[in-house]
Amino acid sequence: MPLITYIEHNGTKHEVDVPNGLTVMEGARDNNIPGIEADCGGACACSTCHVYVDENWVDRLPAKDPMEEDMLDFAWQPDPVKSRLTCQLRVTDDLNGLVVKMPEKQI
């Protein structure tokens, strides 16, 4: 299983093995990681699973689709390069070692 590192805004790290096929959001939800609220349950209808992807991973992820781009406009302090919605990141072996950082808050 790929190992995903979730870093809370305060710096607390959570390293979690997330099964292939789940999303990065579902990995956080299933492991009770604070900072990812996922109010819409993964439907890409809110921005409450927003994270900043570690700069070493930005170019290794699939491109954002237009719906994700639109929802990121509603996120707390989105970064045009590093911001992603974790509900749109499907876990595969290629994501082993992914590091995501939570924003100060979700809106």
Secondary structure, DSSP 8 states (H G I E B T S, - for coil): --EEEEE-TTS-EEEEE--TTSBHHHHHHHTT-TT---TTSSSSSSSTTEEEE-TTTGGGS----HHHHHHHTTSSS--TTTEEEGGG-B--GGGTT-EEE--S---
